[in-house]
Amino acid sequence: MDARISNALIQGYESMAAWSDLLDQINIFPVADADTGRNLRISLAPLRRLGEQAGAVSQAILNTATGNAGNIAAAFFREVLMESTHLGMLSRAISRGARRAYTAVADPKPGTMLSVFDALAGTLPTAPPEQWPMAAIVTVLEKSVVDSSQTLPELRRAGVVDAGALGIFIFMEAFLNALAGKSNHQRPVTERFQGRLRILGPWQPERQEQQYCVSAVIRPQGDPAEARRHLEEWGQSVVVNQEQEQLKVHLHTTDRDALQIGMAQIGHVLQWSDEKIHVARRREEIPNQPVHIMTDAAGSITLEDAQSLGMTLLDSYLVMGDAATPETLHDPAALYAAMAGGQRVSTAQASVFQRHQSYMSALSRFEEVLYLCVGSVYTGNFETATAWQAAHDAGRRLTIIDTGAASGRLGIVALAAARYARQGHAIDAVAQFARQAVAQSQELVFLDQLKYLAAGGRISKTKGFFGDLLHMRPIITPTAQGAAQVGVARSREDQLVFALRWLQAGFDAGAAPLILLQYSDNRSWVEETVAAQIRSLLPPAAILLRPLSLTSGAHMGPGTWAVASLPAAFNL
């Protein structure tokens, strides 16, 4: 594939990923499950690996495709990857991709991402990108998104554009501008679609019978077209991608058992997964909250935390084999199982372009943004953010704090600051609160084996070998100068004793600190044993249980656990 096309596809993905939380907020079609941004980020993440052969990435997209939006987008992009080996073929490839996406959907609807694909296919010239009438092309795509708010009745009732259509518009605007050498000329979508990016106050999702989202791979015994017809009889939102003799199926159903029996009758079910569709509760609007909290996902904060507290998380990526997945969307169990099995795992930062898009996304939607940045000793995020601010934030609406922290320390500070911001405090007060929390936060991280740090280059392999040989389990704390070792334990029980003495030294018996417990592949032990011991020691404490940041977990490995704390004054 031409390097210009692959680089432009990467920028398209990164731009869309930076706005994905907005897509989730307005996602109400075909069901209001608030996951369109999430599904597009997961499904199209293999595009970030386009330094490899396009065929391998195309197959990876098929494997990772999830949800309605992700499977439709996969049909389009797989065709584009396979057909656009050089710039002269791009227009034809996009036309073929639009047709493939349309045929993948059992009941294609206008006013969705299909309309954006069609608009692009009908508008993109065959001339070199430098000669494209970029403003005219983007205007056509913009209109296709605006029209979605009037085409689909549910969107018209809610007063928003289609989330999938918006996601593809964001992707394509960045993609086309990158091809034309104008990658820094995008206007925020909040300006383009003003008034159509917030669900109207009276709107609520209609009550529906419980549905399940099913993903399956089938090898049909007979005609694949006949198999598709049966699938369309058994479910809704049916999307089918065919790969040789196999069908990758996504659909919604109210009867999983009947569907599984039916699938078995038309062919061999190679893979099956299902989950309940949870109609998302609309996030409560806080009209007097002037400050939005943004932080790095390197803190041990979940997407559920971010959604409930109105935060923005900035992802790094986990790299396992051919896959690169945003860390907040990766299955922790799969990560630790792979590491225990000897698979090499690494992490990669989001590109500077994606981080810039994230800052623009936040400032275009919120009046004041406080970015609690992972410690500058660990990443270049603080330097990247301050450089962007100098060039693009003359009004200083973005406040950036180098917390010097990572994992649980960063997480507990961000959670406390987000709760404080929800009370309606001004930016100066929230920033001061956050700085005080940084100064008073503490954390211990308990490692099970040194070999994972050694594999990632954090310590020498020789030291890691002898540490494991001697059953040394280091206890470290993340500081502004880096991770510092504060002790060694020989067993899990010794680790727990060390943690309890540390908490006892830091808090009086009647204190009510905020405590963040983090687990890797050892949730049961941390939840049932560690948490119980801490409750006995500090009954008034507020104990939060969260998975360890996967950025940390990828370097520290299975068996790791951690405890972070803040004094009672921050326990809001």
C-alpha positions in Angstrom: 0.0 0.0 0.0 1.2 3.5 -0.8 2.7 5.1 2.3 0.6 8.2 1.9 -2.6 6.2 2.0 -1.5 4.2 5.1 -0.3 7.3 7.0 -3.6 9.0 6.2 -5.6 6.0 7.4 -3.7 6.1 10.6 -4.4 9.8 11.1 -8.1 9.2 10.3 -8.3 6.6 13.0 -6.4 8.7 15.6 -8.7 11.7 14.9 -11.8 9.6 15.3 -10.5 7.9 18.5 -9.9 11.4 20.1 -13.6 12.2 19.7 -14.9 8.7 20.5 -16.4 9.7 23.9 -18.6 12.3 22.1 -19.8 9.5 19.7 -20.8 7.4 22.8 -22.7 10.3 24.3 -25.0 10.8 21.3 -25.3 7.1 20.3 -29.0 6.2 20.3 -29.4 4.2 17.0 -30.0 1.4 16.4 -30.1 1.1 20.2 -29.1 3.6 22.9 -26.2 1.6 24.3 -23.6 4.4 24.2 -20.9 2.3 22.6 -20.4 3.5 19.0 -17.2 5.3 19.7 -15.9 2.4 21.7 -16.8 -0.2 19.0 -15.2 1.9 16.3 -12.0 2.3 18.3 -11.7 -1.4 18.9 -12.7 -2.5 15.4 -10.4 -0.1 13.5 -7.4 -0.2 15.9 -5.4 -2.5 13.5 -5.1 0.4 11.1 -2.4 1.8 13.5 -0.3 -1.2 12.3 -0.3 -0.3 8.6 3.4 -0.4 8.5 2.7 -4.1 7.9 1.1 -5.7 4.8 -2.5 -4.4 4.2 -3.7 -8.0 4.0 -2.7 -8.8 7.5 -4.4 -5.6 8.8 -7.5 -6.4 6.8 -7.8 -9.8 8.5 -7.1 -8.2 11.9 -10.0 -5.7 11.3 -12.3 -8.6 10.6 -11.2 -10.4 13.8 -11.6 -7.3 16.0 -14.8 -5.9 14.5 -17.4 -5.5 17.2 -20.8 -4.0 17.4 -23.0 -2.7 14.7 -20.9 0.3 13.8 -17.6 -1.7 14.0 -18.8 -4.5 11.7 -20.2 -2.1 9.1 -17.0 0.0 9.2 -14.9 -3.2 8.9 -16.7 -4.1 5.6 -15.8 -0.7 4.1 -12.2 -0.5 5.3 -11.3 -4.1 4.5 -12.2 -3.4 0.8 -10.3 -0.1 0.8 -7.2 -1.8 2.2 -7.2 -4.6 -0.4 -8.0 -2.4 -3.4 -6.1 0.8 -2.9 -2.5 -0.3 -3.4 -1.6 3.1 -4.9 -3.2 6.5 -5.0 -4.6 6.1 -8.5 -6.8 3.2 -7.3 -8.2 5.1 -4.2 -11.4 6.4 -5.7 -12.3 3.0 -7.1 -11.4 1.3 -3.8 -13.7 3.7 -1.8 -16.6 3.1 -4.2 -16.1 -0.7 -3.8 -15.9 -0.2 0.0 -19.1 1.7 0.1 -20.9 -1.1 -1.9 -19.4 -3.8 0.4 -20.6 -2.0 3.5 -24.0 -1.6 2.0 -24.3 -5.3 1.1 -23.0 -6.3 4.6 -26.1 -4.8 6.2 -29.3 -6.8 6.1 -31.5 -3.8 6.4 -29.5 -0.7 5.3 -30.8 2.6 6.5 -30.1 6.0 5.0 -28.9 8.5 7.6 -26.2 6.2 8.9 -22.5 5.8 8.2 -23.6 4.2 4.9 -24.7 7.6 3.7 -21.3 9.1 4.5 -19.6 6.3 2.5 -21.9 6.8 -0.4 -21.3 10.6 -0.3 -17.6 10.1 -0.3 -17.7 7.6 -3.2 -19.8 10.0 -5.2 -17.6 13.0 -4.6 -14.0 11.9 -4.5 -12.2 12.8 -7.8 -9.8 10.6 -9.6 -7.3 13.5 -9.7 -4.2 13.6 -7.4 -5.0 14.6 -3.8 -3.2 17.9 -4.2 -5.9 18.9 -6.8 -8.9 17.9 -4.8 -11.5 20.6 -4.0 -11.2 19.8 -0.3 -13.7 22.3 1.0 -16.4 21.1 -1.4 -15.8 17.4 -0.6 -15.9 18.0 3.2 -19.1 20.1 2.7 -20.8 17.1 1.0 -19.8 14.8 3.8 -20.9 17.3 6.4 -24.3 17.5 4.8 -24.7 13.7 4.8 -24.2 13.8 8.6 -26.5 16.8 9.2 -29.2 15.0 7.1 -29.0 12.0 9.5 -30.7 14.1 12.2 -33.7 14.4 10.0 -33.7 11.1 8.2 -34.0 8.7 11.1 -37.1 9.3 13.3 -35.3 8.4 16.5 -32.5 10.9 15.8 -35.0 13.6 14.9 -36.8 13.1 18.2 -33.5 13.3 20.1 -32.2 16.2 18.1 -28.8 14.7 17.3 -26.8 13.4 14.3 -26.1 9.7 13.9 -23.0 8.7 16.0 -21.7 6.3 13.4 -22.0 8.8 10.6 -20.3 11.4 12.7 -17.5 9.0 13.5 -16.8 8.3 9.9 -17.0 12.0 9.0 -14.3 12.7 11.6 -12.2 9.9 10.3 -12.6 10.9 6.6 -11.9 14.6 7.2 -8.6 13.8 8.8 -7.8 11.1 6.2 -8.5 13.3 3.2 -6.7 16.3 4.6 -3.7 14.1 5.4 -3.6 12.9 1.8 -3.9 16.5 0.5 -1.1 17.7 2.9 -3.6 19.7 5.0 -3.8 17.6 8.1 -3.9 20.5 10.6 -6.8 22.3 9.0 -9.8 20.6 10.5 -12.5 22.6 12.3 -13.8 21.1 15.5 -17.0 19.1 14.8 -18.6 21.1 17.6 -18.6 24.1 15.2 -19.7 22.1 12.1 -22.6 20.4 13.9 -23.5 23.0 16.5 -26.9 22.3 18.1 -26.9 18.6 17.0 -24.4 17.1 19.4 -26.4 17.1 22.6 -29.5 14.9 23.2 -32.6 17.0 23.8 -33.6 17.2 27.4 -37.0 15.4 27.1 -35.7 12.5 25.1 -35.5 9.1 26.7 -35.0 5.7 25.1 -38.1 3.7 24.5 -38.5 0.6 26.7 -37.8 -2.5 24.8 -37.6 -6.3 25.5 -34.2 -7.4 26.7 -31.9 -7.9 23.8 -28.5 -9.5 23.4 -25.7 -8.4 21.1 -24.3 -11.6 19.4 -21.1 -12.0 17.5 -20.4 -15.3 15.8 -18.4 -16.9 13.1 -20.2 -19.6 11.0 -19.1 -21.9 8.3 -22.4 -22.5 6.4 -23.2 -25.9 5.1 -25.0 -24.7 2.0 -25.4 -21.5 0.1 -24.0 -18.5 2.2 -26.8 -16.3 0.8 -29.4 -18.7 2.1 -27.7 -18.7 5.5 -27.8 -14.9 5.5 -31.6 -14.9 4.8 -32.1 -17.1 7.9 -30.1 -14.8 10.0 -32.2 -11.9 8.9 -35.3 -13.8 10.1 -33.8 -14.4 13.6 -32.4 -11.1 14.6 -32.2 -7.3 14.1 -29.3 -5.0 13.2 -27.8 -7.9 11.2 -24.3 -7.3 9.7 -22.5 -10.1 7.8 -18.9 -10.0 6.6 -18.0 -12.9 4.4 -14.4 -14.2 4.3 -14.0 -17.1 1.9 -16.2 -19.9 3.3 -16.9 -18.2 6.7 -19.4 -15.6 7.8 -18.6 -13.1 10.5 -22.0 -12.2 12.0 -23.2 -9.5 14.2 -26.9 -9.1 15.3 -29.2 -8.3 18.1 -31.7 -10.9 19.4 -34.2 -11.4 22.2 -33.7 -15.2 22.2 -30.1 -16.3 22.4 -30.9 -20.0 22.7 -33.2 -20.1 19.7 -30.6 -18.2 17.7 -27.8 -20.6 18.6 -29.9 -23.6 17.7 -30.8 -22.0 14.4 -27.2 -21.1 13.6 -26.2 -24.7 14.3 -28.7 -25.9 11.7 -27.3 -23.8 8.9 -23.7 -24.5 9.5 -20.8 -25.0 11.9 -20.6 -22.3 14.6 -16.8 -21.6 15.0 -17.1 -18.8 17.5 -19.9 -17.4 19.6 -20.1 -14.6 22.1 -23.0 -12.6 23.5 -23.7 -9.9 26.0 -26.8 -8.1 27.3 -27.5 -4.8 25.6 -27.6 -2.2 28.3 -29.5 0.9 27.3 -27.3 3.6 28.6 -28.5 5.8 31.4 -28.2 9.4 30.3 -25.4 11.1 32.2 -26.7 13.7 34.5 -26.0 17.2 33.3 -24.3 19.4 35.9 -25.1 23.0 34.7 -22.9 24.6 37.3 -19.8 22.4 36.7 -17.3 24.8 35.0 -14.3 22.5 35.1 -13.9 19.3 33.1 -11.2 16.8 34.3 -9.0 15.0 31.7 -6.3 12.5 32.7 -4.2 9.7 31.3 -5.5 6.2 31.3 -2.2 5.2 32.9 -4.1 6.0 36.1 -6.1 3.1 37.4 -9.4 4.5 36.3 -12.1 2.6 34.4 -14.3 3.9 31.5 -17.2 3.5 33.9 -15.6 5.9 36.3 -15.0 8.4 33.5 -18.5 8.1 32.3 -20.1 8.5 35.7 -17.9 11.4 36.7 -17.8 13.1 33.3 -14.0 12.7 32.8 -11.9 12.2 29.7 -9.3 9.4 29.6 -6.4 9.6 27.2 -5.3 6.1 26.1 -2.0 4.6 25.4 -1.9 1.3 23.4 -1.2 -2.3 24.4 0.7 -4.1 21.7 0.4 -7.9 21.6 1.5 -9.7 18.5 -0.2 -8.1 15.5 -2.8 -6.3 17.7 -2.6 -2.8 19.1 -5.5 -2.0 21.4 -6.4 1.1 23.4 -5.6 0.2 26.9 -9.0 1.0 28.4 -10.7 -1.3 25.9 -8.4 -4.3 26.3 -9.5 -7.3 28.4 -7.2 -7.5 31.5 -7.7 -11.3 31.8 -6.4 -11.7 28.2 -3.4 -9.5 28.9 -2.3 -11.4 32.0 -3.0 -14.8 30.5 -0.8 -13.9 27.5 2.0 -12.6 29.7 1.9 -15.7 31.9 2.1 -17.8 28.7 5.3 -16.1 27.6 3.8 -13.8 25.0 5.7 -10.5 24.6 3.6 -7.4 25.5 4.6 -3.8 25.1 3.0 -0.4 25.3 2.9 2.5 22.8 1.9 6.1 23.4 -0.8 7.6 21.2 0.8 9.7 18.5 1.3 13.4 18.9 -1.4 14.0 16.3 -3.9 12.0 18.3 -3.0 13.7 21.6 -3.4 17.1 19.9 -6.8 16.0 18.6 -7.8 15.0 22.1 -6.9 18.4 23.6 -8.9 20.1 20.8 -11.8 17.8 21.4 -11.9 18.6 25.1 -11.5 22.4 24.7 -14.2 22.6 22.0 -16.8 21.1 24.3 -15.9 22.4 27.8 -15.1 26.0 29.0 -12.3 25.0 31.3 -10.3 21.8 31.3 -7.9 20.5 33.9 -5.5 18.0 32.6 -4.0 15.8 35.3 -1.0 14.5 33.4 0.9 11.3 34.1 4.3 12.2 35.5 6.7 13.6 33.0 9.4 11.1 34.1 7.2 8.3 32.7 6.0 9.8 29.4 6.3 12.8 27.2 2.6 13.7 27.6 3.3 16.8 29.7 5.7 18.3 27.2 3.3 17.5 24.3 0.4 19.1 26.0 2.3 22.3 27.0 3.6 22.7 23.5 0.1 22.4 22.0 -1.2 24.8 24.6 1.4 27.4 23.6 0.4 27.2 20.0 -3.4 26.8 20.3 -4.7 27.9 23.7 -4.2 31.7 23.9 -7.0 32.0 26.5 -5.3 29.4 28.7 -8.6 27.4 29.1 -6.5 24.2 29.5 -4.7 23.9 32.8 -2.0 21.3 32.9 -0.6 19.7 36.0 2.4 17.4 35.9 1.3 15.1 38.7 4.6 13.2 38.9 2.3 10.2 39.4 1.2 7.0 37.6 -1.1 4.1 38.2 -3.0 4.3 41.5 -1.6 7.6 42.6 -2.7 9.3 39.4 -6.0 7.5 39.6 -6.9 8.4 43.1 -5.9 12.1 42.5 -8.0 12.2 39.4 -11.0 10.6 41.0 -10.9 12.9 44.0 -10.5 16.0 41.7 -13.4 14.9 39.5 -15.7 14.5 42.5 -14.6 18.0 43.7 -15.2 19.5 40.2 -18.7 18.0 40.2 -19.5 20.3 43.2 -19.3 23.3 40.8 -16.0 24.8 42.0 -14.0 27.2 39.7 -10.8 26.2 37.9 -8.4 27.8 40.4 -10.1 26.0 43.3 -10.1 22.6 41.5 -6.5 23.0 40.4 -5.4 23.9 43.9 -7.4 20.9 45.3 -5.7 18.6 42.7 -2.2 19.9 43.6 -2.8 19.3 47.3 -4.0 15.8 46.5 -0.9 15.1 44.4 1.3 16.3 47.4 -0.6 14.1 49.9 -1.2 11.0 47.8 0.8 7.8 48.4 1.0 4.4 46.8 2.7 1.0 47.2 2.9 -1.4 44.3 3.6 -5.0 45.1 5.2 -7.1 42.3 5.1 -10.8 42.1 8.0 -11.3 39.7 10.8 -9.1 38.4 11.0 -10.8 35.0 8.3 -8.6 33.4 10.1 -5.4 34.4 13.3 -7.0 33.0 11.6 -7.9 29.7 10.4 -4.4 29.3 13.9 -3.0 30.0 12.9 -1.4 33.3 15.7 -3.4 35.1 18.5 -5.6 33.9 17.5 -9.2 32.9 20.2 -10.5 35.2 18.7 -8.7 38.2 15.3 -9.9 37.2 16.6 -13.5 37.0 18.3 -13.4 40.4 15.3 -11.7 42.0 12.9 -14.4 40.9 15.4 -17.1 41.8 15.6 -15.8 45.4 11.9 -15.2 45.5 12.3 -11.5 46.0 9.1 -9.5 45.6 10.0 -5.8 45.4 7.7 -3.2 46.8 7.9 0.1 44.9 6.3 3.5 44.9 5.9 5.8 41.9 7.4 9.2 42.4 8.1 12.3 40.3 11.6 11.0 39.9 10.5 7.5 38.9 9.7 4.3 40.6 11.5 3.9 43.9 11.9 0.6 45.8 10.8 0.9 49.4 10.9 -2.7 50.5 11.1 -6.4 49.6 8.7 -9.3 50.5 9.1 -13.0 50.1 5.4 -13.9 50.0 2.0 -12.5 49.3 1.3 -12.6 53.0 4.4 -10.6 53.7 3.2 -8.0 51.2 -0.1 -7.7 53.0 1.6 -7.2 56.4 3.8 -4.5 54.8 0.8 -2.7 53.4 -1.1 -2.8 56.7 1.8 -1.4 58.6 2.2 1.3 56.0 -1.4 2.3 56.4 -1.3 2.1 60.2 1.7 4.4 60.2 0.0 6.9 57.9 -3.5 7.0 59.5 -5.0 7.0 62.9 -7.4 4.2 63.8 -10.5 6.4 63.4 -9.4 8.0 60.1 -11.5 7.9 57.0 -9.0 8.0 54.1 -9.8 7.3 50.5 -8.1 4.1 49.5 -7.7 2.7 46.0 -7.0 -1.0 45.8 -5.8 -2.4 42.5 -5.6 -5.9 41.2 -4.1 -7.7 38.1 -5.1 -11.3 37.8 -5.7 -11.6 41.5 -9.0 -9.8 42.1 -10.5 -12.4 44.4 -7.6 -12.3 46.8 -7.3 -8.5 46.8 -11.1 -8.1 47.2 -11.7 -10.8 49.8 -8.5 -10.8 51.8 -6.7 -7.4 51.4 -9.8 -5.3 51.4 -11.2 -7.2 54.4 -8.0 -6.6 56.4 -7.9 -2.9 55.6 -11.6 -2.5 56.7 -10.7 -4.1 60.0 -7.8 -1.7 60.4 -9.6 1.4 59.2 -13.4 0.8 59.4 -14.3 4.4 58.3 -12.1 4.3 55.2 -13.7 4.5 51.7 -12.2 1.6 49.7 -12.4 1.6 46.0 -11.5 -1.6 44.0 -10.2 -1.2 40.5 -8.1 -3.1 37.9 -4.5 -1.9 37.8 -3.8 0.4 34.9 -2.9 -1.9 32.0 0.0 0.4 31.1 1.4 -0.6 34.5 0.2 -4.1 34.3 1.9 -4.7 30.9 5.3 -3.8 32.6 4.7 -5.4 36.0 2.9 -8.6 35.1 0.5 -11.0 36.7 0.4 -11.2 40.4 0.9 -7.4 40.9 -1.4 -5.5 43.2 -1.3 -2.0 44.6 -2.8 0.3 47.2 -3.0 4.1 46.9 -4.3 6.5 49.6 -5.4 10.0 50.3 -6.3 11.6 53.6 -9.9 12.0 54.7 -10.1 15.6 53.5 -10.1 14.2 49.9 -12.7 11.5 50.6 -15.7 13.4 49.1 
